[in-house]
């Protein structure tokens, strides 16, 4: 018997009509005629669901009729207010006859019956561009906005009529008339209280609308809960004098007792330690449960970024005692990301990144990165603790190893740092701490001084960086500025082989020029002052310019002093500036025109050398994670270590 039923079910499924995608039946099966301004593909897309039903239900005429109606709605959205669509079903196809009619535009908008309001203010709800397409749906939305405006101003009984449309002779322009009955303005004259002392709600003299009583009750309820009366009951009603428009808000409250905390129960913290959660809840057993404390607890838990949902409820255990139950939903804390990209110097590059935003269940953030390119590789691990000091300070501990082939030497580096990031405001931040680097330069190209021979050399000391960031976007800024000032001090008593002071300052501005253009300009200046008897620093501690993010008419590190082999050897001072105009030409594609100027000098605090220049243009294609960038630059000045006046860079991210 089961076998027979199975055969019947399989046969029924095979015989059941399928609902093919319209793309499978469009070729020759659907034909549109008569449309000129609105494309056939647009009309088909507007009726995709109905057309799918038509072919899936044995070409049922009712589905074709629905498809024709959906196409008519689309015509109206495109300004063809008189557009109609009819259909006929032939043996091998369905034909839709489209009569677009003229494309209509909005002419004048006249509001009648306006006595109290300013007509100009109300017409802003119909503030369309010059001669917009007539879409009745948008006109109705404007009328609803006018009604809402009146209601908020106290015209409790206002009536805004349906827009009347007056056509010109060829039905291409629609003039609108909207009749308004303003009615009496209702105003709150008094607020009365029962069961609770009067509270100043700042309502007297304000216009009345239907939500005023509920908002007043919510405000009183909030103030009572701020006093610890968590089970307060508050009701509000409006007493309206229809003849004068005077309104009295009557608030009836049952405050109840001050509620004190019994026990705290935490649920849903599968990975997170209960002790960590409890530290974020600033309420002790026996203390008064004010709403401010409950809100701070929720805010503290959300701020950890460990939880995607925080809900609390009170369970009364006595007349004035309640247990607090915190129901949590943990956010996804662990992730593994893979990255594959291309750099102008590194060429092919990739990375594997592991993140844990709740390591050991204590809300601390951990990450480790494995990176590799055709020029090098590296590993780095870092942990952040935003709770050790204050809510504005995050302690960071990190370290790792990197190897990279520089243009004139190979760099091996072991590094470690311990720092604090302090947030002053939304704009200002500072990072300061201790950093240690042990670097080795090998395979150095060309002749160098004996003091610069290969070997591991350590720099270690204190650093501080102050930053002001007002950019509207980190990935694609169009307004604002980024200012960074930094200083570092390396000395033997701090664990270093080298003794020097380093300074770093940069400032970049961005301004939008019209809807399509962004102008960016700025500079960066760096210098290192050697404090021992040496005239310079080892090559791995020197500064270089040239490449896709500095002066773009040079390839990596080619701008600056060279040895007798014309290999770059860097210097102790570098300064460069850029000006770039970016313009959107189509969709996410932008063009750019830029000028770069830079100089590297062998001495510290010195700018007596020859600058290098770069003039060029490029393309940017904006992705959600930043732009793909192609730059072509020409060098009209000194070549330094370069052998060509032209450089082409293909990279990811902006140059500044």
Protein Blocks (a to p, Z undefined) as FASTA:
>chain_A
ZZmmmmmmmmmmmmpccdddfklmmnopaccehiaklcfklmmmmmmmmmmmmmmnoopa
klmmmmmmmmmmmmmmnopambccdddddfkbccddddebpadddfbdcdehiakbcfkl
mmmmmmccehiaddfklmmmmmmmmmmmmmmnopakbccddddddddfkopaccdddddd
ebjadddfbdcdehiacddehlgopacdfklmmmmmmmmmmmmmmnopakbccddddddd
fknopacddddddebpadddfbdcdehilmlcfklmmmmpccdehiacdfklmmmmmmmm
mmnomafbdcdddddfbfkbccdddddddddfbdcdddddddfklmpadddddddfbggh
lopacdddddddfkbccdddddddfklmmmkbccdddddddddddfkbccdddddddddd
ddfblmbccdddddddddddehiecjddfklggcddddddddddddddfbfbfklccbdc
ddddddddddfknopabdcddddddddddddehjkbccdddddddddddfbfbfbdcfkl
mcceedjklcfkbcehkaccddfkopaebjabdcdddddddddfbhjbccdddddddddd
fbghiafbccddddddddddddfkbccdddddddfbdfkjafbfbdcdddedjfZZ
